Amino acid sequence: MPEIKQTPVANEPASNGAGSHSNDANQSTPKERPVAPSVAPRARYAHIVGWGRHVPEKVITNHDLAQIVDTSDEWIRSRTGIAERHVAADPKETSASLAVIAARRALEVADVPASKVDLIICATTTPEYAFPATACLIQDALGASNAGAFDLSAACSGFVYALAMARGQIMAGDAEYVLVIGTETLSRIVDWTDRETCILFGDGAGAVLVAASEVPGGILAVDLGSDGSGGNTLIVPAGGSAMSTSLETVSSGMHYLKMDGKAVFRFATRVMAASTRKVLERAGYTTDEVDLVVPHQANIRIIQNSVLNQLKIPAEKVFVNLEKYGNTSTASIPIALCEAIEAGKLKPGYKVVFVGFGAGLTWAACAIDWRTPVEKQAAGWWKNTRRQATYSAAAARSMWKRAVRWVYEVLPDPETPGREPSKETPEAPVKELAGERTKE
């Protein structure tokens, strides 16, 4: 960073020595103020330098769903383009656990240790808890000891919203590395007796590492939008302050996702095309110059009506993988990005667009001048071993911090005479740290 010089302010008398004053008793010593640096600061750009994805092993096909609800493989495929979806069947598979694996893979691709990450942004509609933020749990599991962390809620648009936040932090000079994650376990909030919604959604996580660079390119422009008047068209009604959890809300299924499919379809086909046009204009590109579009993977008809038909972008330039995963909400774009790279659809110099829409109602798009090499670099055994040791050390550090907090809880408080230590048995935190459930 250029050094900021300090000089006396113009039209005010300069100081004539340390602690000296002018003869006028009413005139104070002039203050030195910072002036603009003589050399302009170097430009900063935000580049995606690492990427990773992870989905649960359990797969539910359309034929499986036909055994649960009144539907068929042909009916689902013709209306959505979806053939199967991955579902977090194991209780240990959560939004955080899926995200941690995807994030580790992104850091591995970038060859950047977690300790260098300055900020973690987790976009999700299915967080671990109302609070703490899922991003904080991810930070702890990664051992990203120098990172701030927060969750971002913009539904299926959330990943692109999070990229916009990462770009802003980097261009402002407040961060060098920002980890952006989209992760979902939508199977936990889907009503599996409702064929209008249960056929659409799947679980998974995708992550990218965004890095500061002086190389021109990267995330060039973003477009974010919302229309809250349509908030009720895609909603989980209960569980918040508007309708707190009760026996009535649980028994009536108000904690499940509710959707007005036709209204969402009309909204999506309009804003996907409009947002793409706007972000391309901001980046100085035309639709003919676009090399790859990675849209939110919600419904093949939405992608066809918006990106292919309205924007006239050829199908070979639009990456679609929703047949295998369904709608994974915030995770859909980063998962698709990873598969596009694996399929050889993305190369340095390509002009790329990410575009999505979601509950809120929200929409978001970003234009990227991709400069990062995509060839997978083989890591040596020593680097892999050191990386795994780092994650093991992070787990041990987390356990140690929990144990220290427990010790402070059970020890007598010297400032509170007569205070008795907690009656919790000493074995309880040990079992908790070991991942075992304790009996009450």
C-alpha positions as CSV (number, residue, x, y, z in Angstrom):
1,M,0.0,0.0,0.0
2,P,1.4,3.5,-0.8
3,E,2.5,5.4,2.2
4,I,0.2,8.4,3.2
5,K,2.3,11.5,3.7
6,Q,1.3,14.3,6.0
7,T,2.0,17.9,5.2
8,P,0.9,21.2,6.7
9,V,-2.5,22.4,5.5
10,A,-2.2,25.3,3.0
11,N,-2.8,28.9,4.1
12,E,-1.9,28.0,7.7
13,P,1.4,28.8,9.4
14,A,3.7,25.8,9.7
15,S,5.1,24.7,13.0
16,N,8.6,26.1,13.7
17,G,9.7,23.3,16.0
18,A,8.5,20.6,18.3
19,G,6.0,22.1,20.7
20,S,6.5,25.7,19.4
21,H,3.7,28.2,19.0
22,S,3.4,31.5,17.0
23,N,3.5,34.8,18.9
24,D,-0.3,35.1,18.6
25,A,-1.7,33.4,21.7
26,N,-5.1,32.9,20.1
27,Q,-3.6,31.0,17.1
28,S,-3.1,27.3,17.7
29,T,-0.5,25.1,16.1
30,P,-1.6,24.0,12.6
31,K,-2.7,20.4,12.4
32,E,-1.2,18.1,9.8
33,R,-3.8,16.3,7.7
34,P,-3.4,13.3,5.4
35,V,-3.4,14.1,1.8
36,A,-4.0,11.8,-1.2
37,P,-1.1,9.6,-2.1
38,S,1.1,10.8,-4.9
39,V,0.8,7.3,-6.6
40,A,-2.6,6.0,-7.4
41,P,-3.5,2.8,-5.6
42,R,-3.3,-0.4,-7.7
43,A,-6.5,-1.7,-9.0
44,R,-8.0,-4.8,-7.3
45,Y,-10.0,-7.5,-8.9
46,A,-11.9,-10.5,-7.5
47,H,-11.2,-13.8,-9.1
48,I,-12.6,-17.3,-8.4
49,V,-9.5,-19.4,-7.8
50,G,-10.9,-22.5,-6.2
51,W,-14.1,-24.6,-6.4
52,G,-15.5,-27.7,-4.9
53,R,-18.8,-29.6,-4.4
54,H,-20.3,-32.4,-2.4
55,V,-23.7,-34.2,-2.5
56,P,-25.1,-36.9,-0.3
57,E,-24.8,-40.5,-1.4
58,K,-28.5,-41.3,-1.2
59,V,-30.3,-40.9,-4.5
60,I,-34.1,-40.8,-5.0
61,T,-35.2,-41.4,-8.6
62,N,-38.5,-40.4,-10.2
63,H,-39.5,-44.1,-10.1
64,D,-38.9,-44.0,-6.3
65,L,-41.2,-41.0,-5.9
66,A,-43.9,-42.7,-8.0
67,Q,-44.1,-45.1,-5.1
68,I,-44.8,-42.3,-2.7
69,V,-47.0,-39.8,-4.5
70,D,-49.2,-39.8,-7.6
71,T,-46.6,-39.1,-10.3
72,S,-44.4,-40.8,-12.9
73,D,-41.0,-40.5,-14.4
74,E,-42.4,-39.3,-17.7
75,W,-44.6,-36.6,-15.9
76,I,-41.6,-35.3,-13.9
77,R,-39.1,-35.3,-16.7
78,S,-41.4,-33.6,-19.2
79,R,-42.3,-30.8,-16.8
80,T,-39.0,-30.2,-15.0
81,G,-36.2,-32.1,-16.7
82,I,-35.3,-33.8,-13.4
83,A,-34.6,-37.6,-13.3
84,E,-33.1,-38.0,-9.8
85,R,-32.0,-36.0,-6.8
86,H,-29.5,-36.6,-3.9
87,V,-31.0,-36.6,-0.4
88,A,-29.3,-36.3,3.0
89,A,-30.7,-39.5,4.5
90,D,-28.0,-39.8,7.2
91,P,-28.9,-37.6,10.2
92,K,-25.2,-36.7,10.4
93,E,-25.5,-35.1,6.9
94,T,-26.4,-31.5,7.5
95,S,-26.0,-28.2,5.6
96,A,-22.8,-27.5,7.6
97,S,-21.3,-31.0,7.1
98,L,-21.9,-30.9,3.3
99,A,-20.5,-27.4,3.2
100,V,-17.3,-28.3,5.0
101,I,-16.4,-30.9,2.5
102,A,-17.2,-28.6,-0.5
103,A,-15.2,-25.8,1.1
104,R,-12.2,-28.1,1.8
105,R,-12.2,-29.1,-1.9
106,A,-12.3,-25.5,-3.0
107,L,-9.3,-24.6,-0.8
108,E,-7.5,-27.7,-2.1
109,V,-8.0,-26.5,-5.7
110,A,-6.7,-23.1,-4.9
111,D,-3.9,-24.5,-2.7
112,V,-4.7,-22.0,0.0
113,P,-4.8,-22.9,3.7
114,A,-7.9,-22.1,5.7
115,S,-5.9,-19.8,7.9
116,K,-5.6,-17.3,5.0
117,V,-9.3,-17.0,4.6
118,D,-10.6,-13.6,5.7
119,L,-14.3,-14.1,5.4
120,I,-16.8,-17.0,5.0
121,I,-20.2,-16.3,3.5
122,C,-22.7,-19.1,3.7
123,A,-25.7,-18.8,1.5
124,T,-28.5,-21.1,2.6
125,T,-32.2,-21.5,3.2
126,T,-31.7,-24.5,5.4
127,P,-29.3,-23.4,8.1
128,E,-28.3,-25.6,11.0
129,Y,-30.1,-23.4,13.5
130,A,-31.8,-20.0,13.6
131,F,-28.6,-19.0,15.2
132,P,-25.6,-19.4,15.4
133,A,-24.8,-18.9,11.8
134,T,-24.0,-22.0,9.8
135,A,-21.0,-20.1,8.5
136,C,-19.5,-20.0,12.0
137,L,-19.8,-23.7,12.3
138,I,-18.0,-24.1,9.0
139,Q,-15.3,-21.7,10.1
140,D,-14.7,-23.8,13.2
141,A,-14.5,-27.1,11.3
142,L,-12.1,-25.6,8.7
143,G,-9.9,-24.1,11.3
144,A,-10.2,-20.7,9.5
145,S,-9.1,-18.9,12.7
146,N,-8.7,-15.5,11.0
147,A,-12.0,-15.4,9.2
148,G,-15.2,-13.6,9.9
149,A,-18.3,-15.5,9.1
150,F,-22.0,-14.9,8.4
151,D,-25.0,-16.5,6.7
152,L,-26.8,-14.8,3.8
153,S,-30.5,-15.5,3.1
154,A,-31.7,-14.8,-0.4
155,A,-33.0,-18.2,-1.2
156,C,-31.9,-19.7,-4.6
157,S,-30.3,-16.3,-5.6
158,G,-28.2,-16.5,-2.5
159,F,-25.0,-17.8,-4.0
160,V,-24.7,-14.9,-6.5
161,Y,-25.7,-12.5,-3.8
162,A,-22.8,-13.9,-1.8
163,L,-20.4,-13.5,-4.7
164,A,-21.4,-9.9,-4.9
165,M,-20.6,-9.4,-1.2
166,A,-17.3,-11.1,-1.7
167,R,-16.4,-8.9,-4.6
168,G,-17.2,-5.8,-2.6
169,Q,-15.1,-6.9,0.3
170,I,-12.1,-7.6,-2.0
171,M,-12.4,-4.4,-4.1
172,A,-12.7,-2.3,-0.9
173,G,-9.4,-3.8,0.3
174,D,-11.0,-5.4,3.4
175,A,-10.2,-9.0,2.4
176,E,-7.8,-11.0,0.3
177,Y,-9.6,-14.3,0.4
178,V,-13.4,-14.9,0.7
179,L,-14.9,-18.3,0.9
180,V,-18.4,-18.3,-0.7
181,I,-20.6,-21.4,0.0
182,G,-24.1,-22.5,-1.1
183,T,-25.4,-25.4,0.9
184,E,-28.8,-27.0,1.4
185,T,-30.7,-29.9,2.9
186,L,-34.0,-29.0,1.4
187,S,-35.2,-32.6,1.9
188,R,-35.7,-31.6,5.6
189,I,-38.3,-29.0,4.7
190,V,-40.1,-30.6,1.8
191,D,-43.5,-32.3,2.3
192,W,-43.0,-35.7,0.7
193,T,-46.7,-36.1,0.2
194,D,-47.0,-33.0,-2.0
195,R,-46.1,-33.9,-5.6
196,E,-45.9,-30.3,-6.6
197,T,-42.8,-29.7,-4.5
198,C,-41.2,-33.0,-3.5
199,I,-40.3,-33.8,-7.1
200,L,-38.2,-30.6,-7.5
201,F,-35.7,-30.4,-4.7
202,G,-32.4,-32.1,-3.7
203,D,-29.6,-31.6,-1.3
204,G,-25.9,-30.6,-1.8
205,A,-23.2,-28.0,-1.4
206,G,-20.9,-26.0,-3.6
207,A,-18.1,-23.6,-2.7
208,V,-15.7,-21.2,-4.4
209,L,-12.7,-19.3,-3.1
210,V,-12.6,-15.7,-4.3
211,A,-9.2,-14.0,-4.2
212,A,-7.9,-10.5,-4.6
213,S,-5.6,-9.9,-7.6
214,E,-4.0,-7.2,-9.7
215,V,-4.8,-9.1,-12.8
216,P,-7.7,-7.5,-14.7
217,G,-10.8,-9.7,-15.0
218,G,-12.7,-11.8,-12.5
219,I,-16.1,-10.8,-11.3
220,L,-16.7,-7.7,-13.4
221,A,-20.4,-6.8,-12.7
222,V,-23.3,-7.9,-10.6
223,D,-27.1,-7.3,-10.7
224,L,-29.2,-7.9,-7.6
225,G,-32.9,-7.4,-7.3
226,S,-36.0,-8.2,-5.2
227,D,-39.8,-7.9,-5.2
228,G,-41.1,-8.6,-1.7
229,S,-44.7,-8.3,-2.9
230,G,-44.3,-11.9,-4.2
231,G,-42.9,-13.3,-1.0
232,N,-45.8,-15.5,-0.3
233,T,-45.4,-17.4,-3.6
234,L,-42.5,-19.4,-2.3
235,I,-42.4,-19.6,1.5
236,V,-42.0,-21.7,4.6
237,P,-44.8,-20.1,6.6
238,A,-44.0,-21.2,10.2
239,G,-40.9,-21.1,12.4
240,G,-40.3,-17.4,12.3
241,S,-41.6,-14.4,14.3
242,A,-44.7,-14.1,12.1
243,M,-45.8,-17.7,13.0
244,S,-43.8,-19.2,15.8
245,T,-43.6,-22.9,16.2
246,S,-46.5,-24.6,18.0
247,L,-48.3,-27.9,18.0
248,E,-50.8,-26.4,15.5
249,T,-48.2,-25.3,13.0
250,V,-46.3,-28.6,13.1
251,S,-49.5,-30.7,12.8
252,S,-50.7,-28.6,9.9
253,G,-47.4,-28.8,8.0
254,M,-46.7,-25.1,8.1
255,H,-43.0,-25.8,8.4
256,Y,-42.9,-27.3,5.0
257,L,-42.1,-25.4,1.8
258,K,-45.1,-24.0,0.0
259,M,-45.0,-22.8,-3.6
260,D,-47.3,-21.2,-6.2
261,G,-45.6,-22.9,-9.2
262,K,-47.3,-20.9,-11.9
263,A,-46.5,-17.5,-10.3
264,V,-42.9,-18.5,-9.8
265,F,-42.5,-19.7,-13.3
266,R,-43.8,-16.4,-14.8
267,F,-41.5,-14.4,-12.5
268,A,-38.4,-16.6,-13.2
269,T,-38.7,-16.5,-17.0
270,R,-38.9,-12.7,-17.0
271,V,-36.2,-11.8,-14.5
272,M,-33.6,-14.4,-15.6
273,A,-33.4,-12.8,-19.1
274,A,-33.7,-9.2,-17.9
275,S,-31.0,-9.6,-15.2
276,T,-28.6,-11.3,-17.7
277,R,-29.0,-8.5,-20.1
278,K,-28.4,-5.9,-17.5
279,V,-25.3,-7.5,-16.1
280,L,-23.8,-8.0,-19.5
281,E,-24.4,-4.4,-20.3
282,R,-22.6,-3.4,-17.1
283,A,-19.7,-5.6,-18.0
284,G,-19.5,-4.3,-21.6
285,Y,-20.5,-7.6,-23.2
286,T,-23.1,-8.7,-25.7
287,T,-25.0,-12.0,-25.6
288,D,-23.1,-13.1,-28.7
289,E,-19.8,-12.7,-26.7
290,V,-20.9,-15.0,-23.9
291,D,-19.0,-18.3,-23.8
292,L,-20.8,-20.0,-20.9
293,V,-24.0,-19.4,-18.9
294,V,-24.4,-21.3,-15.6
295,P,-28.1,-20.7,-14.6
296,H,-29.8,-21.7,-11.4
297,Q,-30.9,-25.3,-11.9
298,A,-34.6,-25.1,-11.1
299,N,-36.5,-26.2,-14.1
300,I,-35.5,-27.0,-17.7
301,R,-38.5,-25.1,-19.0
302,I,-37.5,-21.9,-17.2
303,I,-34.0,-22.2,-18.6
304,Q,-35.3,-22.8,-22.1
305,N,-37.8,-19.9,-22.0
306,S,-35.4,-17.4,-20.5
307,V,-31.8,-18.0,-21.5
308,L,-32.3,-20.0,-24.8
309,N,-35.4,-18.4,-26.2
310,Q,-35.4,-14.8,-25.0
311,L,-31.6,-14.2,-25.0
312,K,-30.9,-16.4,-28.0
313,I,-27.9,-18.0,-26.4
314,P,-27.2,-21.5,-28.0
315,A,-27.9,-24.5,-25.8
316,E,-24.2,-25.6,-26.1
317,K,-23.2,-22.5,-24.2
318,V,-25.7,-23.1,-21.3
319,F,-24.6,-25.7,-18.7
320,V,-27.5,-27.8,-17.3
321,N,-27.1,-30.6,-14.8
322,L,-30.5,-30.5,-13.0
323,E,-31.3,-34.0,-14.4
324,K,-29.0,-35.5,-11.8
325,Y,-29.6,-33.2,-8.8
326,G,-32.9,-31.3,-9.1
327,N,-33.1,-27.9,-7.5
328,T,-30.5,-27.6,-4.8
329,S,-31.2,-23.9,-4.3
330,T,-28.1,-21.9,-3.3
331,A,-25.9,-24.9,-4.1
332,S,-27.1,-25.3,-7.7
333,I,-24.8,-22.8,-9.4
334,P,-21.6,-23.8,-7.7
335,I,-22.3,-27.5,-8.2
336,A,-23.0,-26.8,-11.9
337,L,-19.8,-24.7,-12.1
338,C,-17.7,-27.6,-10.8
339,E,-19.2,-30.0,-13.3
340,A,-18.8,-27.5,-16.1
341,I,-15.1,-27.3,-15.3
342,E,-14.8,-31.1,-15.1
343,A,-16.6,-31.4,-18.5
344,G,-14.1,-29.0,-20.2
345,K,-16.8,-26.3,-20.7
346,L,-14.8,-23.5,-19.1
347,K,-11.4,-22.2,-20.0
348,P,-9.3,-19.1,-19.2
349,G,-10.5,-16.1,-21.3
350,Y,-14.1,-17.2,-21.3
351,K,-16.9,-14.7,-20.6
352,V,-19.2,-16.3,-18.1
353,V,-22.6,-15.5,-16.6
354,F,-24.2,-16.8,-13.4
355,V,-27.9,-16.0,-13.1
356,G,-30.5,-17.2,-10.6
357,F,-33.8,-16.4,-9.0
358,G,-35.5,-17.4,-5.7
359,A,-37.9,-16.8,-2.9
360,G,-38.2,-13.3,-1.7
361,L,-38.8,-12.8,-4.5
362,T,-35.1,-12.3,-5.5
363,W,-32.9,-12.4,-8.6
364,A,-29.2,-12.0,-9.2
365,A,-26.7,-12.2,-12.0
366,C,-22.9,-11.7,-12.3
367,A,-20.6,-11.4,-15.3
368,I,-17.1,-13.0,-15.0
369,D,-14.0,-12.6,-17.1
370,W,-12.6,-16.0,-16.2
371,R,-8.8,-16.1,-15.9
372,T,-8.0,-19.0,-13.6
373,P,-6.5,-22.1,-15.1
374,V,-8.8,-25.1,-14.7
375,E,-6.4,-28.0,-15.1
376,K,-6.4,-30.1,-12.0
377,Q,-3.0,-29.9,-10.3
378,A,-1.8,-33.1,-8.6
379,A,-0.9,-32.6,-5.0
380,G,2.0,-34.5,-3.5
381,W,1.5,-36.9,-0.6
382,W,3.2,-34.4,1.8
383,K,0.9,-31.6,1.0
384,N,-2.2,-33.8,1.4
385,T,-0.9,-35.1,4.7
386,R,-0.2,-31.6,5.9
387,R,-3.7,-30.5,4.9
388,Q,-5.4,-33.4,6.7
389,A,-3.3,-32.7,9.7
390,T,-4.4,-29.1,9.7
391,Y,-8.1,-30.2,9.7
392,S,-7.4,-32.6,12.6
393,A,-5.7,-29.8,14.5
394,A,-8.7,-27.6,13.9
395,A,-11.0,-30.3,15.4
396,A,-8.7,-30.7,18.4
397,R,-8.5,-26.9,18.9
398,S,-12.3,-26.7,18.8
399,M,-12.6,-29.5,21.4
400,W,-10.1,-27.8,23.6
401,K,-11.9,-24.5,23.5
402,R,-15.2,-26.2,24.4
403,A,-13.5,-28.0,27.3
404,V,-12.0,-24.7,28.6
405,R,-15.4,-23.1,28.5
406,W,-16.9,-26.0,30.5
407,V,-14.1,-25.7,33.1
408,Y,-14.8,-22.0,33.6
409,E,-18.5,-22.9,34.0
410,V,-18.0,-25.5,36.7
411,L,-15.3,-23.7,38.7
412,P,-16.5,-21.4,41.6
413,D,-16.7,-17.7,40.6
414,P,-14.3,-15.8,42.9
415,E,-16.3,-12.6,42.4
416,T,-19.5,-14.3,43.5
417,P,-19.0,-15.7,47.1
418,G,-21.1,-18.8,47.8
419,R,-21.7,-19.6,44.2
420,E,-21.7,-23.3,43.7
421,P,-20.2,-25.0,40.7
422,S,-22.5,-26.5,38.0
423,K,-24.0,-29.9,38.9
424,E,-23.3,-31.2,35.4
425,T,-21.2,-34.3,35.6
426,P,-17.6,-34.0,34.3
427,E,-18.2,-36.8,31.9
428,A,-20.9,-34.9,30.0
429,P,-18.6,-32.5,28.1
430,V,-16.2,-35.3,27.3
431,K,-18.9,-37.3,25.7
432,E,-20.3,-34.3,23.9
433,L,-16.9,-33.5,22.5
434,A,-16.5,-37.0,21.3
435,G,-19.7,-36.7,19.4
436,E,-21.8,-38.9,21.7
437,R,-25.2,-38.0,23.0
438,T,-25.6,-37.9,26.7
439,K,-28.5,-39.2,28.7
440,E,-30.4,-36.6,30.6
